[in-house]
Amino acid sequence: MRHYCTLFDCNYIDRGLALYRTLERHCGEFRLHVLCLDAPTREALAALGLARAELIDIATLEAEDPDLARARRDRGVVEYYFTCKPVLLAHVLRDATVGRVEYLDSDMAFFSDPAPLERALAGSSVALSPHRFDAANAHLERCGRFNAGWVSVSGGDEGRRFVAWWRALCLEWCRLDVEPTRFGDQKYLDRVPGAFPAALAVSHPGVNLGPWNVGGSRIELTPQGVRVDGQALVFFHFHGTRRMLFNLHESGLYNYGVALTPAMRDGIYRPYLAELATCAKQLDTLPAEVDPLRHELTA
């Protein structure tokens, strides 16, 4: 069975639900371990009865790791959420039957079977996704070589050592300030290839494609699906995509100097926005008191 984990609060619940639906479509037998960062998220997901999701309360995670609860006091909300990532990975890996777990940001969506990616990961203790910045975004390298939105960790000794190492660093410092060797939870990952011999930097162009690198990629919409430099798009990171009003969304591509080509529009963004709309309708079936989107609109 494939194991994934993610975290989100009620502001991202439609995106988290869209991620779950695309996992159902493309990933066979899986378990999505969801860290619910607030009570409305926990209540809504529980009401939906997602068969392949394990819901984890933030209070449970803080009780398991009191250092996480202490860290909440000296950082902002987003900084605290970033701090939770390695603690969540450690929580999932407490189950000895989990051979590998992949952390996914909730604003991701799968477009094809991840089997080709998994073959590439075989034997690695940690797998990371290089940002592969296009020319227009090369200056963002200062934020880190790897994107912390996807991190794959084995349940072996070296994978567990990595999680403990990342956890300790994030608990000590996890801020949104860009420093020479630190930025949030992300820039620590620059050190991983030198510190963990079995770490892998994934080269597949269809893994963690996002606004910062899509402008330098060849995107084609074929009868077999979206192709990125000739290979299948596995999952896309919809960083910066946000709802403006009702079902009107901003892609966020403009901020990265990227034009929305027909292939990107029809093969990537339109399917995702349709998924978000379906998820919003699903949430609308819930009683108002457990529907975070409806509560947000009426608050």
C-alpha positions, 0 to 999 in steps of 0.5 A: 500500500502507498502511504502519503501524508499532508496537512491543512486547515479550513482555508485549504480544505477544498484543495486537500479534498481535491488532492485526495480525489486525484489520489483515488483516481491514479494511485491504487491502494493508498492511505492519506494521513491528514494532519487536521490543523483546526477543528473545522477541518477535522469535523468536515473530513470526518463527516465526509467519511473518506475511506482512505484517509486517516485523520490526525488531530493537531492536539494528538501530534503535539501530545506525542511531541511536546517540543512541537507544542512549545515551538508554536509559541515563538513563530507565525501560523505558516511557520508553525505549519512548516514546522509540523512537516517532519513531526508528521512524517515521524508520526506516520513512520511510528507504524512499522508496517509503513515502508515508505511515506511521501509528504505532499503539500495539499495544493498538489494534484496527481495526473497519472500513475506514480509507478514510474516515479516509485521505480526511480525511488527504489533503494533511496532513503530520502527523495527530494524534488529539485526546483529546476527553476526556469531562467526567469526564476533563477533568483529564487534559488536563494530559497533553496535548491529543493522544494519542501512540498514533496519529500519521500522518506523510507522507513529504513534506518537512514530515512528515520535518521533524516526525519529526526534530523529535519525535525530537530532543525525545524523545531530550533528555527523555522521562519520565513526569513531568507538567510544564507543557510536557512529558509523555513523548513525548506533550505535545510534540504540543501544539506541532505545529499551530503549528509545522507548517502542514500538520498536521491534528487529526482530528475523526472520532469513530471514530478512536482511540476510547478509555476517556478519551472513550468515556463522552462518545460515543453508541455504537450496535451496528448491523447495519453494525457499531459506530457512534460518534456516527453514524459507523463505529468505525475503531479502538479504543484498549484502553488499560488492558485487561489479562489477570487470569487465563487469559482473564479480563480487566479492561477498565480503564473503571472507572478513567475513570468509564465504565460498560460498556454492552451496545453497548460490551460486545458490539460492542467488548470481546467481539470484542477479547477473542475476538481475544486468545484466538485469538492466545493459541491461535496462540502456544500452537502454537509450541514452548515456548521461543519462546512468550512467553505460555507462558514467562510463565505457567511462569516 
